[in-house]
């Protein structure tokens, strides 16, 4: 029997200041037995939530919308993209300001985690319409 479960948005404490990061991808992590939200810690992370309300400071309660297949979302974009482009996490490891943003799969050789597709033309800084559909690692040669 399923007990103590819920559907839809969840509220958890933030593990960092997430103010102004609405429409960014976030992940949950364990902080001494407490589930907390943060921007993705690395580019190979598979974030499972979109931040809806980032609170005002670290430790504030934040609202997260779980990502589900078959739905589209608006997520903050780095760079440009076209409909049908695969998206992955932006380079949050190299540029802290880009953590939680998405970008079109780059042409630069490497392995990226495909997270879904753009459904419209996107420009830098836009919250672009995307379809969540994790594809696993994609190697660009």
C-alpha positions as CSV (number, residue, x, y, z in Angstrom):
1,X,0.0,0.0,0.0
2,X,1.3,3.5,-0.9
3,X,1.2,5.9,2.0
4,X,2.6,9.3,2.6
5,X,3.0,10.0,-1.2
6,X,2.0,13.0,-3.2
7,X,1.5,14.1,-6.8
8,X,2.6,17.5,-8.3
9,X,4.9,20.2,-6.8
10,X,6.8,19.6,-3.6
11,X,8.2,22.0,-1.0
12,X,11.7,21.3,0.4
13,X,14.4,23.5,2.0
14,X,17.1,24.9,-0.3
15,X,20.7,24.0,0.2
16,X,21.8,27.3,-1.4
17,X,20.4,30.7,-2.3
18,X,18.1,29.9,-5.2
19,X,16.5,33.3,-5.4
20,X,16.0,34.4,-9.0
21,X,16.6,30.9,-10.3
22,X,13.0,30.1,-11.1
23,X,12.7,28.0,-14.3
24,X,16.1,26.5,-13.8
25,X,16.6,22.7,-13.4
26,X,17.4,21.6,-9.8
27,X,18.2,18.3,-8.1
28,X,17.6,16.9,-4.6
29,X,20.5,15.9,-2.4
30,X,20.9,14.5,1.1
31,X,22.0,16.9,3.9
32,X,22.2,14.9,7.1
33,X,19.0,13.0,6.3
34,X,17.1,16.0,5.0
35,X,16.3,16.3,1.3
36,X,17.4,19.7,0.0
37,X,17.3,21.4,-3.4
38,X,20.3,22.8,-5.3
39,X,21.4,23.6,-8.8
40,X,22.9,20.6,-10.6
41,X,26.3,19.9,-9.1
42,X,27.8,18.5,-12.4
43,X,26.9,18.3,-16.0
44,X,26.4,14.5,-15.8
45,X,23.6,15.0,-13.2
46,X,20.1,14.1,-14.2
47,X,18.0,16.8,-12.5
48,X,14.4,15.8,-11.9
49,X,12.8,19.1,-11.0
50,X,12.1,22.7,-12.3
51,X,12.4,25.4,-9.7
52,X,9.0,27.3,-9.3
53,X,9.8,29.4,-6.3
54,X,13.4,29.9,-5.2
55,X,12.8,31.5,-1.9
56,X,14.9,34.5,-0.7
57,X,18.0,32.8,0.8
58,X,19.7,29.5,1.6
59,X,17.6,27.4,3.9
60,X,14.3,28.9,2.7
61,X,11.5,26.5,1.6
62,X,11.4,26.3,-2.2
63,X,8.8,24.8,-4.6
64,X,9.9,22.2,-7.1
65,X,7.8,20.8,-10.0
66,X,8.8,17.2,-10.9
67,X,9.7,16.6,-14.5
68,X,7.4,14.1,-16.3
69,X,7.5,12.5,-19.7
70,X,4.8,13.6,-22.0
71,X,4.7,17.2,-20.8
72,X,6.5,20.3,-21.9
73,X,8.2,22.9,-19.7
74,X,9.8,26.3,-20.0
75,X,13.4,26.2,-18.8
76,X,16.1,28.9,-18.8
77,X,18.4,28.6,-21.9
78,X,22.0,29.4,-22.5
79,X,22.8,30.1,-26.2
80,X,20.5,29.4,-29.2
81,X,18.6,26.3,-30.2
82,X,16.1,25.2,-32.9
83,X,13.0,23.0,-32.6
84,X,14.1,19.3,-32.5
85,X,17.6,20.0,-31.0
86,X,18.5,17.8,-28.1
87,X,19.1,19.7,-24.9
88,X,21.6,19.0,-22.1
89,X,22.7,20.9,-19.0
90,X,24.6,24.1,-19.7
91,X,28.2,24.2,-18.7
92,X,27.6,24.8,-15.0
93,X,30.9,23.3,-14.0
94,X,32.9,25.9,-15.9
95,X,30.5,28.9,-15.5
96,X,28.6,29.0,-12.2
97,X,26.0,31.4,-13.5
98,X,24.9,28.7,-16.0
99,X,24.2,26.0,-13.5
100,X,20.6,24.8,-13.9
101,X,20.3,26.2,-17.4
102,X,20.0,24.1,-20.5
103,X,21.6,24.3,-24.0
104,X,21.5,22.6,-27.3
105,X,23.7,19.6,-27.5
106,X,27.1,21.1,-28.5
107,X,29.1,20.1,-31.5
108,X,32.3,19.9,-29.4
109,X,33.5,16.4,-28.8
110,X,32.5,14.9,-25.5
111,X,29.8,13.0,-23.7
112,X,26.7,14.8,-22.7
113,X,23.5,13.7,-21.0
114,X,20.5,14.2,-23.4
115,X,17.5,15.4,-21.4
116,X,14.9,16.1,-24.0
117,X,14.1,18.3,-27.1
118,X,13.5,21.9,-27.8
119,X,10.0,22.6,-29.2
120,X,10.7,26.1,-30.4
121,X,13.5,28.4,-31.4
122,X,15.4,29.6,-28.4
123,X,17.7,32.5,-27.7
124,X,20.1,33.1,-24.9
125,X,18.4,33.9,-21.6
126,X,14.9,32.8,-22.8
127,X,12.8,30.3,-21.0
128,X,12.4,28.0,-23.9
129,X,9.6,25.4,-24.5
130,X,11.1,22.0,-24.2
131,X,9.9,18.4,-23.9
132,X,11.4,16.3,-21.1
133,X,12.6,12.9,-22.4
134,X,15.8,11.6,-20.9
135,X,18.0,9.8,-23.4
136,X,21.1,9.0,-21.4
137,X,24.6,9.8,-22.4
138,X,25.2,10.9,-26.0
139,X,28.8,10.9,-27.3
140,X,29.7,13.6,-29.8
141,X,32.7,12.6,-31.9
